[in-house]
Amino acid sequence: MASDAPVVTTEVTDEMEKFLDTVWGMLKKYWDENNDDKQRVLDIVKPEVIESAVKIQLNDDVEVGYDEMVKSLEGVLKYSVRTSHPRFMNMLYGCTDIMGIVGEVVATFCNTNIHTFEVSPVFTLMENEVISKLCAYMGYENGDGVFAPGGSMCNMYGMLMARNRKCPEIRMEGFGGKTLVCFTSKECHYSVQKGANLIGIGMRNVVGVRCNDLGQMIPEALEEAIKETIAEGKTPFMVNSTAGTTVKGSFDDFNAIADICEKYDLWMHVDAAWGGSVVWSEQRRGLTAGINRADSITWDPHKGMGVPIQCSVILTKAKGELIACNQYKAEYLFKDANLEKIVSRGGEEASNAAAELAEKKYDLGDKSLQCGRHVDSLKLWIMLKKHGKTYFANRVENGFRNRDHMMKRMAEMPDAFQLVSEPMYLNLCFWYIPPSCRDLPPGPERKQRIDMAVQSIRRSLCEEGIVYVNYQPQGELPNFFRPIFNSASTTTKDVDTLIERIQHFGEKL
């Protein structure tokens, strides 16, 4: 006889409570260790070592006890990169915030979707409030937006809305022979090319526009490319500009680009995934002058604001753009039409239907390409609520302080450290010139030696694990280092450690 006992119960047993206490102790220890100066940022080991320590292989026929799960989680923490370590300078994200982590945990406990107000009343109101706040900081007086899974997807939202604005018939009828062309800087994020594939215009119809030495798109080159495209009988439909390019951290001239977009009736999108958070600093927000003229903006709070990954928004200057582009009105979920019919008939049932219909205006689902959507707003809301604006401004300024300290130290050693270009943001691109290269004239041999030296030093840094920093190949330039000074826990002492360890390995070359 089949049992009617539940497969899963929410009851916390003594064994489960012990497990949770153990895991919490492990996490607290892991978090505290980030402040230990002797703690490594990463351990580079062979994949088979990780597979064994974590017991990666799954077995369908074995139920594992809590003690075994603890051992696996110990392996997870041991071999995961410590992205909240002050000497993690490798990526555009860095030290996160305990309030944001709490928000993520609470959202996961609630385990709800965020497509309708009925199933997610708190988080729906919360998302609307956060979007409104972010729009205001970007200078959008009557803006809109939605959370999406990462900056790449937000850029694709921008491209889709741009296509819908230029050719709304494509949404229902297809392209009908049109060739739409997008313009973007040659130093843009690769998600623009991926977006061209996703929205069906083809990656060959993304025109890369020349940049200056700082990595900014050249407005005159943009207009020239637009004119050439029109002469070829193609249809320009959007320009993607960037606030904080991935490699150099460059900010385009948004006012100049907006003038061109208005002249040729093109949608203007700004990929501010990385650089958007500079608006928190009154001292630095001039980098984004003119961004409020864009039709849409991508912003990743999980980068410059330290919100736990992932936390990304697509913002629009005008309300209704997301709905016009993405709405489908799935009747099984969004019952507006059915409720309107009931209300129109009147009678006793109409009042209940009217109450439900009034709630439907809060539904967020039809603004999004997704149906199932994780609650990413709570972790940002709780950080904004707890910390206020000054905290985020201080994070930005801490990054600039560390970057400037690095530049000052490099200037004291001009034979060994050379800038690739003057930085605009928290990316610092530079070469370390090993002793064997310092007297070589510019040419293929010097480039080849610097290429190998930078890669070799960086690999040695990774194997040592004290500092984690990236290097960058770009075009015809020799490989160069690209630390990101984004972590709120990084100090000038950590920057000095970076310099010292590069010299330690580099002087041998």
C-alpha positions in Angstrom: 0.0 0.0 0.0 1.4 3.4 -1.0 2.3 5.7 1.8 0.8 9.2 1.9 3.8 10.6 3.7 5.4 13.6 2.0 8.6 13.1 0.0 9.9 16.4 1.4 9.1 18.0 4.7 10.1 21.5 5.9 10.6 20.2 9.4 14.2 20.8 10.7 15.4 17.6 12.3 18.2 17.4 14.8 20.5 16.0 12.2 19.6 18.7 9.7 20.1 21.4 12.3 23.6 20.1 13.1 24.3 20.1 9.4 23.1 23.7 9.0 25.1 24.9 12.0 28.2 23.2 10.6 27.8 24.8 7.1 27.2 28.2 8.7 30.4 27.8 10.7 32.3 26.9 7.5 30.9 30.0 5.7 31.7 32.3 8.5 35.3 31.0 8.7 35.6 31.3 4.9 34.4 34.9 5.0 36.7 35.9 7.9 39.7 34.3 6.1 39.4 36.9 3.4 40.8 39.4 5.9 43.9 37.2 6.6 46.9 38.7 4.9 48.4 35.2 4.4 45.3 33.8 2.8 45.7 32.8 -0.8 43.3 34.1 -3.4 43.2 30.9 -5.4 44.7 27.4 -5.5 45.5 26.2 -9.0 45.3 22.4 -9.0 44.5 19.8 -11.6 40.8 19.0 -12.4 41.1 15.5 -11.0 42.2 16.9 -7.6 39.0 18.9 -7.5 36.9 16.0 -8.7 38.2 13.9 -5.9 38.0 16.5 -3.1 34.4 17.5 -3.9 33.4 14.1 -5.1 32.0 15.7 -8.3 30.7 12.4 -9.8 27.0 11.8 -9.2 25.6 8.4 -8.4 21.9 7.8 -9.0 21.7 4.8 -6.6 23.4 6.2 -3.5 21.9 8.5 -0.9 24.7 10.5 0.7 24.7 11.4 4.4 25.1 14.9 5.9 28.7 14.2 6.9 29.7 13.4 3.3 27.9 16.6 2.1 30.0 18.6 4.6 33.2 17.1 3.2 32.1 18.0 -0.4 31.3 21.6 0.6 34.7 21.9 2.3 36.2 21.0 -1.1 34.0 23.5 -2.8 35.2 26.3 -0.6 38.8 25.2 -0.6 39.2 25.2 -4.4 36.9 28.1 -5.3 38.5 31.5 -6.2 38.1 34.0 -3.3 36.4 36.8 -5.2 35.9 38.8 -2.0 39.6 38.7 -1.2 41.2 42.2 -1.4 43.9 41.0 -3.8 41.3 39.6 -6.3 41.9 42.1 -9.1 41.1 39.8 -12.0 37.5 40.6 -13.1 35.1 43.5 -13.2 33.3 42.2 -10.1 34.9 41.8 -6.7 34.3 42.0 -2.9 30.6 41.5 -2.3 28.6 42.7 0.7 27.1 40.7 3.6 23.8 42.5 3.3 23.6 41.5 -0.3 24.3 37.9 0.6 21.6 38.0 3.2 19.2 39.3 0.5 20.1 36.4 -1.8 19.6 33.8 1.0 16.1 35.3 1.9 15.1 35.4 -1.8 16.1 31.7 -2.2 14.2 30.7 1.0 11.1 32.4 -0.4 11.7 30.5 -3.7 9.2 32.4 -5.8 8.9 33.6 -9.4 8.5 37.3 -10.2 6.1 37.3 -13.2 2.9 38.2 -11.4 2.0 40.4 -8.4 -0.2 37.6 -7.0 2.6 35.1 -6.6 5.3 37.7 -5.7 3.7 40.7 -4.2 6.6 41.9 -2.0 9.3 41.4 -4.7 7.2 43.0 -7.4 6.9 46.2 -5.4 10.5 46.0 -4.5 11.7 45.6 -8.1 9.6 48.6 -9.1 11.1 50.7 -6.4 14.7 49.8 -7.2 14.2 50.3 -10.9 12.7 53.7 -10.2 15.8 54.6 -8.1 18.3 53.4 -10.6 16.5 55.3 -13.4 16.7 58.5 -11.4 20.4 58.1 -10.9 20.8 57.8 -14.7 18.8 60.9 -15.3 15.6 59.2 -16.5 12.6 61.2 -15.2 10.0 58.8 -16.4 12.0 55.6 -17.0 11.3 51.9 -16.8 13.2 48.7 -16.6 13.5 45.1 -15.6 16.0 42.8 -14.0 17.6 40.3 -16.4 20.2 37.5 -16.1 23.4 39.4 -16.7 24.7 42.4 -18.7 24.9 40.4 -21.9 21.2 39.7 -21.8 20.4 43.3 -21.0 22.4 44.5 -24.1 20.3 42.0 -26.1 17.1 43.6 -24.7 18.4 46.9 -25.9 19.0 45.6 -29.4 15.6 43.9 -29.5 13.8 47.2 -28.5 15.8 49.1 -31.1 14.7 46.6 -33.8 11.1 46.9 -32.6 11.3 50.7 -32.7 12.7 50.8 -36.3 10.7 47.9 -37.7 7.8 46.8 -35.5 6.3 44.5 -38.1 9.3 42.2 -37.7 8.0 41.0 -34.4 5.0 39.3 -36.1 5.9 39.0 -39.7 9.7 38.4 -39.8 12.3 40.5 -41.7 10.9 40.5 -45.2 14.2 41.1 -46.9 15.4 44.0 -44.7 19.0 44.2 -43.7 19.3 46.0 -40.3 22.7 47.3 -39.2 24.0 48.0 -35.7 27.0 50.2 -34.9 29.3 49.8 -32.0 32.9 50.5 -31.0 35.6 48.1 -31.8 36.3 47.7 -28.1 32.7 46.9 -27.1 31.6 43.8 -25.2 31.2 40.7 -27.4 27.5 40.4 -26.3 26.6 42.9 -29.1 27.7 40.4 -31.7 25.9 37.6 -29.9 22.9 39.8 -29.7 22.9 40.3 -33.4 22.7 36.5 -33.8 19.9 36.3 -31.2 17.7 39.0 -32.8 18.3 37.7 -36.3 20.2 40.5 -38.0 23.4 38.5 -38.4 26.8 39.2 -36.8 28.1 40.5 -40.1 25.7 43.4 -39.8 27.4 44.7 -36.6 29.8 47.4 -37.8 32.8 48.0 -35.5 33.6 51.7 -35.3 37.2 52.9 -34.9 38.3 54.1 -31.4 40.9 56.6 -30.3 43.9 55.7 -28.1 41.8 55.9 -24.9 39.4 53.3 -26.3 36.5 55.7 -27.0 34.4 55.3 -30.2 35.2 58.2 -32.6 32.0 60.1 -33.4 33.2 61.2 -36.8 34.0 57.6 -37.7 30.6 56.5 -36.5 28.8 59.0 -38.8 31.0 58.0 -41.7 30.0 54.4 -41.2 26.3 55.2 -41.0 26.5 57.1 -44.3 28.3 54.2 -46.0 25.6 51.8 -44.7 22.8 54.0 -46.1 24.6 54.3 -49.4 24.7 50.4 -49.6 20.9 50.3 -49.3 20.9 48.9 -45.8 18.9 50.1 -42.8 20.8 51.5 -39.7 18.7 51.0 -36.6 20.9 51.5 -33.5 24.2 52.5 -32.0 25.6 50.7 -29.0 28.0 52.9 -26.9 29.9 52.0 -23.8 30.4 53.3 -20.3 33.4 51.4 -19.1 34.8 49.1 -21.8 35.9 45.7 -20.6 39.6 46.1 -21.4 40.5 49.8 -21.0 37.4 51.0 -19.0 36.7 53.7 -21.6 33.6 56.0 -21.6 32.3 57.1 -25.0 31.3 60.7 -25.7 27.5 60.2 -25.1 26.4 63.7 -26.1 28.2 63.5 -29.5 26.8 60.0 -30.1 23.3 61.1 -29.1 23.5 64.0 -31.6 24.3 61.5 -34.4 21.5 59.1 -33.3 19.0 61.9 -33.3 20.1 63.1 -36.7 19.7 59.7 -38.3 16.7 58.5 -36.2 18.7 55.6 -34.5 18.1 54.0 -31.1 20.9 54.8 -28.7 21.9 52.1 -26.2 24.6 52.5 -23.6 26.3 49.4 -22.2 27.1 50.7 -18.7 27.3 47.2 -17.2 30.7 48.0 -15.8 30.9 51.8 -15.6 27.3 52.7 -14.6 28.1 52.6 -10.9 30.4 55.7 -11.3 27.2 57.8 -11.1 27.2 57.3 -7.3 30.3 59.5 -7.0 29.6 63.2 -7.5 33.3 63.7 -8.2 33.3 61.1 -11.1 29.8 61.1 -12.6 30.9 63.5 -15.2 32.2 60.5 -17.1 28.6 59.7 -17.9 27.6 63.1 -19.2 24.8 62.7 -21.8 23.9 59.2 -20.8 20.4 60.3 -20.0 19.9 61.0 -23.7 20.2 57.3 -24.5 17.0 55.2 -25.2 18.2 52.3 -23.0 21.0 51.5 -20.6 22.5 48.3 -19.3 23.7 48.4 -15.7 25.3 45.6 -13.6 25.1 46.4 -9.9 27.0 43.1 -9.3 30.1 44.8 -10.7 30.7 48.3 -9.3 28.3 48.2 -6.4 29.4 44.8 -5.1 26.0 43.2 -5.2 26.2 39.3 -5.3 26.2 37.9 -8.8 24.0 38.1 -10.7 22.3 41.5 -10.5 21.7 43.3 -13.8 19.1 45.7 -15.1 18.0 47.1 -18.5 16.6 50.6 -18.1 14.6 52.6 -20.7 14.1 56.3 -21.0 10.4 55.9 -21.9 7.8 53.6 -20.3 6.2 51.0 -22.6 9.2 50.0 -24.7 9.7 46.7 -22.9 6.0 45.8 -23.1 5.7 46.8 -26.7 8.6 44.6 -27.6 8.0 41.5 -25.4 4.4 41.3 -24.4 2.5 38.1 -25.4 -0.5 38.1 -23.0 -0.3 34.4 -22.2 -3.9 33.8 -21.0 -3.1 31.0 -18.6 -0.9 33.4 -16.6 -2.0 37.0 -17.4 -5.7 36.8 -17.1 -6.5 40.5 -17.9 -8.8 39.8 -20.8 -10.8 37.2 -18.8 -11.1 39.5 -15.8 -12.2 42.4 -18.0 -15.1 40.3 -19.4 -16.3 39.4 -15.9 -16.1 43.0 -14.7 -18.1 44.2 -17.7 -20.9 41.8 -17.0 -21.4 43.2 -13.5 -23.1 41.3 -10.7 -21.8 39.9 -7.5 -18.7 38.3 -9.1 -17.6 41.6 -10.6 -16.2 43.0 -7.4 -13.8 40.1 -6.9 -12.7 40.3 -10.5 -12.2 44.0 -10.3 -10.0 43.6 -7.3 -7.8 41.0 -9.1 -7.8 43.1 -12.2 -6.5 46.1 -10.2 -3.5 44.0 -9.1 -2.6 43.0 -12.7 -1.1 46.5 -13.4 1.8 45.5 -11.2 2.6 42.3 -13.1 6.1 42.4 -14.5 6.1 39.2 -16.6 5.3 40.7 -20.0 8.1 43.2 -19.8 10.6 40.3 -19.7 11.6 37.7 -22.3 11.5 35.2 -19.4 8.6 33.5 -17.7 10.6 32.0 -14.8 12.8 34.8 -13.3 14.9 34.8 -10.2 14.4 37.5 -7.6 17.5 39.6 -8.0 16.0 42.8 -6.6 16.0 42.0 -2.9 19.8 41.8 -2.6 20.2 45.3 -4.2 17.2 46.7 -2.3 18.6 45.5 1.1 22.0 47.1 0.3 20.4 50.4 -0.7 18.2 50.3 2.3 21.0 49.6 4.8 23.9 51.6 3.3 22.5 54.6 1.4 24.3 56.5 -1.3 27.5 57.4 0.5 28.6 53.7 0.8 28.5 53.2 -2.9 30.2 56.5 -3.6 33.0 55.4 -1.2 33.4 52.1 -3.0 34.0 54.0 -6.3 36.4 56.4 -4.7 38.3 53.6 -3.0 38.9 52.1 -6.5 40.2 55.4 -7.9 42.5 55.9 -4.9 44.1 52.4 -5.4 44.4 53.0 -9.1 46.1 56.3 -8.6 48.5 54.8 -6.1 49.5 52.1 -8.6 50.1 54.8 -11.2 52.2 56.8 -8.8 54.4 53.8 -7.9 54.8 52.9 -11.6 55.9 56.4 -12.4 58.8 55.9 -10.0 60.0 52.9 -12.1 59.6 54.1 -15.8 62.0 51.5 -17.2 60.0 48.6 -15.7 56.4 49.8 -15.9 54.7 51.6 -18.8 51.1 52.6 -19.3 49.3 51.3 -22.4 47.0 54.3 -22.3 45.8 56.9 -19.8 43.0 55.3 -17.8 39.5 56.8 -17.5 38.1 54.3 -14.9 39.3 51.5 -12.6 41.0 49.4 -15.3 44.7 50.0 -15.4 46.5 48.6 -18.5 50.3 48.5 -18.3 53.3 46.6 -19.4 56.0 45.2 -17.2 59.2 45.4 -19.2 61.6 42.6 -18.0 65.4 43.5 -17.8 66.2 41.6 -21.0 63.9 43.8 -23.0 64.7 47.2 -21.7 67.4 48.0 -24.2 65.8 46.4 -27.2 64.4 48.8 -29.9 60.7 48.6 -30.8 60.1 45.7 -33.2 58.9 42.1 -33.5 61.6 40.7 -31.1 60.7 43.1 -28.3 57.0 42.5 -28.7 57.5 38.7 -28.7 59.6 38.9 -25.5 57.1 41.1 -23.7 54.2 38.9 -24.8 55.9 35.9 -23.3 57.1 37.7 -20.2 53.6 39.0 -19.3 52.0 35.6 -19.8 54.8 33.9 -17.8 54.6 36.4 -14.9 50.8 36.1 -14.7 50.9 32.3 -14.6 53.5 32.4 -11.8 51.2 34.8 -9.9 48.3 32.4 -10.3 50.3 29.5 -9.1 51.6 31.4 -6.1 48.0 32.5 -5.3 48.9 35.7 -3.4 47.5 38.1 -6.1 45.0 37.3 -8.8 45.3 39.6 -11.8 44.5 39.3 -15.6 46.5 40.0 -18.7 45.2 41.1 -22.0 46.1 40.5 -25.7 44.7 43.3 -27.9 45.4 43.7 -31.6 49.0 44.3 -32.5 50.0 45.4 -29.0 52.2 43.2 -26.8 50.3 41.4 -24.0 49.7 43.7 -21.0 48.5 43.5 -17.5 45.0 44.7 -16.6 44.2 44.8 -12.9 40.7 46.0 -11.9 40.6 48.2 -8.8 37.0 47.5 -7.9 37.1 45.6 -4.6 35.9 47.7 -1.6 38.3 45.8 0.6 41.5 46.5 -1.4 44.0 48.9 0.1 47.2 50.6 -1.1 49.1 47.9 0.8 47.5 45.3 -1.5 48.5 47.4 -4.6 52.1 47.4 -3.3 51.9 43.6 -3.0 50.8 43.4 -6.6 53.8 45.5 -7.7 56.3 43.5 -5.6 55.1 40.1 -6.8 55.3 41.2 -10.5 58.8 42.4 -9.9 59.7 39.3 -8.0 58.9 37.0 -11.0 59.7 39.6 -13.7 63.3 40.5 -12.7 64.3 36.9 -13.4 63.3 37.1 -17.1 
